[in-house]
Amino acid sequence: MKALVIYISVHHGNTEKIAKVMANALDADLLQVKRMNASMLEQYDFIGFGSGIYFGKYHKSLLDFADTLPMLRNKKAFIFSTSGLRKIRCIHDFSKPLKEKLQQKGFDVIGEFSCRGFDTSWAAMIVGGINKGRPNARDLKQAEDFARALRDSRPSG
Ligand SMILES: Cc1cc2nc3c(=O)[nH]c(=O)nc-3n(C[C@H](O)[C@H](O)[C@H](O)COP(=O)(O)O)c2cc1C
């Protein structure tokens, strides 16, 4: 199985750190979403989609990219993010829109990873920024373990 990690990381490069660790653990190609077009997915059967969380959602370019995809078959996906605040069901459920879009395009979404990232957006700046130093070594290790567990759960080939 051939793996690809697609990401966008615009605020502090937080998600890029996670994307690199995951791509390495999966022996996957790593591409920014702005370099992607839908036909490039043909050669991959396992694809990760990641970004920071902005205004309660994954980055718009990742959601828009998912919209451009045709119906796909036999592809597995996982999603990953860094965010200022953790996910809270109903109030701050940032995964749902991306996950649903991917499922509507035929992906089997088999995993989700999220950790905190340094945040100096306007709300966080009131307290001088939050999650300084994150993702930290522990977050990166957890991201690596998550990716390895996904890798080990797939048939090789
Ligand atoms: C404009 C803006 C909006 C944000 N909105 C949210 C939000 O709704 N929820 C949240 O938990 N974090 C929010 N954040 C914090 C980011 O998700 C966090 O810093 C993330 O790690 C950024 O990832 P990046 O450096 O890869 O872009 C926001 C940050 C910015 C700059």
The ligand as an SDF file (V2000), in Angstrom:
LIG
                    3D

 31 33  0  0  0  0  0  0  0  0999 V2000
   -7.1910   32.7630   12.7370 C   0  0  0  0  0  0  0  0  0  0  0  0
   -7.0730   31.6250   13.7130 C   0  0  0  0  0  0  0  0  0  0  0  0
   -8.2140   30.9620   14.1610 C   0  0  0  0  0  0  0  0  0  0  0  0
   -8.0930   29.8890   15.0710 C   0  0  0  0  0  0  0  0  0  0  0  0
   -9.2410   29.2700   15.4870 N   0  0  0  0  0  0  0  0  0  0  0  0
   -9.1450   28.2300   16.3590 C   0  0  0  0  0  0  0  0  0  0  0  0
  -10.3150   27.5360   16.7850 C   0  0  0  0  0  0  0  0  0  0  0  0
  -11.4400   27.8220   16.3700 O   0  0  0  0  0  0  0  0  0  0  0  0
  -10.1550   26.5190   17.6770 N   0  0  0  0  0  0  0  0  0  0  0  0
   -8.9290   26.1560   18.1710 C   0  0  0  0  0  0  0  0  0  0  0  0
   -8.8750   25.2370   18.9840 O   0  0  0  0  0  0  0  0  0  0  0  0
   -7.8040   26.7710   17.7670 N   0  0  0  0  0  0  0  0  0  0  0  0
   -7.8710   27.7890   16.8550 C   0  0  0  0  0  0  0  0  0  0  0  0
   -6.7410   28.4170   16.4150 N   0  0  0  0  0  0  0  0  0  0  0  0
   -5.4210   27.9240   16.8960 C   0  0  0  0  0  0  0  0  0  0  0  0
   -4.7700   26.9910   15.8980 C   0  0  0  0  0  0  0  0  0  0  0  0
   -5.6300   25.9090   15.5620 O   0  0  0  0  0  0  0  0  0  0  0  0
   -3.4660   26.3970   16.4490 C   0  0  0  0  0  0  0  0  0  0  0  0
   -2.5700   27.4140   16.7790 O   0  0  0  0  0  0  0  0  0  0  0  0
   -2.8460   25.4240   15.4550 C   0  0  0  0  0  0  0  0  0  0  0  0
   -1.8400   24.6900   16.0980 O   0  0  0  0  0  0  0  0  0  0  0  0
   -2.2780   26.1430   14.2430 C   0  0  0  0  0  0  0  0  0  0  0  0
   -1.6810   25.2010   13.4100 O   0  0  0  0  0  0  0  0  0  0  0  0
   -0.5900   25.6010   12.3050 P   0  0  0  0  0  0  0  0  0  0  0  0
    0.5660   26.2710   12.9980 O   0  0  0  0  0  0  0  0  0  0  0  0
   -0.2280   24.2990   11.6790 O   0  0  0  0  0  0  0  0  0  0  0  0
   -1.3000   26.4990   11.3300 O   0  0  0  0  0  0  0  0  0  0  0  0
   -6.8130   29.4780   15.5220 C   0  0  0  0  0  0  0  0  0  0  0  0
   -5.6690   30.1420   15.0530 C   0  0  0  0  0  0  0  0  0  0  0  0
   -5.7910   31.1930   14.1520 C   0  0  0  0  0  0  0  0  0  0  0  0
   -4.5490   31.8860   13.6550 C   0  0  0  0  0  0  0  0  0  0  0  0
  1  2  1  0
  2  3  1  0
  2 30  2  0
  3  4  2  0
  4  5  1  0
  4 28  1  0
  5  6  2  0
  6  7  1  0
  6 13  1  0
  7  8  2  0
  7  9  1  0
  9 10  1  0
 10 11  2  0
 10 12  1  0
 12 13  2  0
 13 14  1  0
 14 15  1  0
 14 28  1  0
 15 16  1  0
 16 17  1  0
 16 18  1  0
 18 19  1  0
 18 20  1  0
 20 21  1  0
 20 22  1  0
 22 23  1  0
 23 24  1  0
 24 25  2  0
 24 26  1  0
 24 27  1  0
 28 29  2  0
 29 30  1  0
 30 31  1  0
M  END
$$$$
